Amino acid sequence: MSQQLRILHLEDDPLDAELVESTLIGEGFDCDLRVVATREAFVAALDAGGIDVILADFALPKFDGMAALEIVRHTCPAIPFIFVSGRLGEETAIDSLRNGATDYVLKNRLSRLGPAVRRALDEAVEREERRRAEAALHESERCRLQLQVELRYAAEIQRKLLPRSYPQIPGFEVAARCLPAQQVGGDFFDWQEVCPGVWGFTLGDVMGKGLAAAMLMATARAALRSVAHNRPEKALRLAEQALVTDLENSESFVTLFFGQIHAAARRLTFVDCGHGLAFLRRASGLVEELTPRTFPLGIPVDLNFQEGAAIFATGDTLVLYSDGLIDARPELALDNQALARCLAGAGRAQEMVDRLLALPALEDNLPDDLTVLVVHCTG
């Protein structure tokens, strides 16, 4: 043995105790053997702790091995318990094993004692390893369940951050939907009336998905909302100033499309920050790309945010979407032309959103967050 074996020996015969000790030493054990003969001494030794193996005679004048086994079973069941007795009938031996004893050895066959102790120690190590593995599994499951609860709360909060009703804009219909790949995600859409007759629209996509992306999504949304009353170019410049430290520290970036619709003039002004997934579908079916485009928020490039503009006619539709729409079914080679074609004949904004989401025949497990926002000019 590489370390001293601490043994508690319940035995009232000193000669038998010496014989057991010499047998174990002969088997190569370095023993620290403590011999006790009464219940009080036995319990006191257990309370002191530091015991590797318990050896016990079956019958003592005022105490017996089965009573000792019962105490051990209730106070320290992980310690191996081996009966070492001069007599032990087959039925009694079976009862002792059924009640928790590890093994039994007859005093006239002490050659079995060394192998029995080694086997008991090995089994104790295996039990402890299983216990630790089960405890780790239990803790992992507890943490998983706790995380699931926290994610459900986070998902509920994130859903509440998205607009709960569509804006009432004269001459326009609006519809949108966001499907996170996990319970929470980094996609978001938003709208607000930034000043009388002018509505701001945002579709953003934080790099990544899951809880980290969701936290940045909430930060980006709040930053943009606070400056959305400015022209798109200035609003994005101010938003980036507010977000730059968080994006640098998280080594992330945000692509987004921010536009303002002047309802009376049917005019759209916008800034596309590296998003690129936006187009204007004219009533005729013609696809008009929206340019210019600039870099995403969080990319350290010293460039101004350039504004673009377009004028709506009756039947025209602004379509914004995240890359989750095309990532869901890359084999379909979806692009703006294909997306525009699937909107032919759709007269309502909600129908257009539903068609776009149905296009890739989505399954339960999305590869990425998916968001669609449609603004349709009704006249």
Buried (B, 14 or more C-beta within 10 A) or exposed (E): BEEEBBBBBBBBBEEBBEBBBEBBEEBEBEBEBBBBBBBEBBBEBBEEEEBBBBBBBBEBEEBBBBBBBEEBBEEBEEBBBBBBBEEBEEEBBEEBEEEEBBBBBBBEEBEBBBEBBBBBBEEBEEEEEEEEEEEEEEEEEEEEEEEEEEBEEBBEEBEEBBEEEBBEBEBBBBBBBBBBBBBBBBBBBBBBBBEEEBBBBBBBBBBBBBBBBBBBBBBBBEBBBEBBBBBBBBBBBBBBEBBEEBBEEBEBBBBBBBBBBBBEEBBBBBBBBBBBBBBBBBEEEEBBEBEEBBBBBBBEEEEEBBBBEBEBEEBBBBBBBBBBBBBBBEEEEBEBEEBBEBBEEBEEBBBBBBBBBEBBEBEEEBBBBBBBBBBBBBE
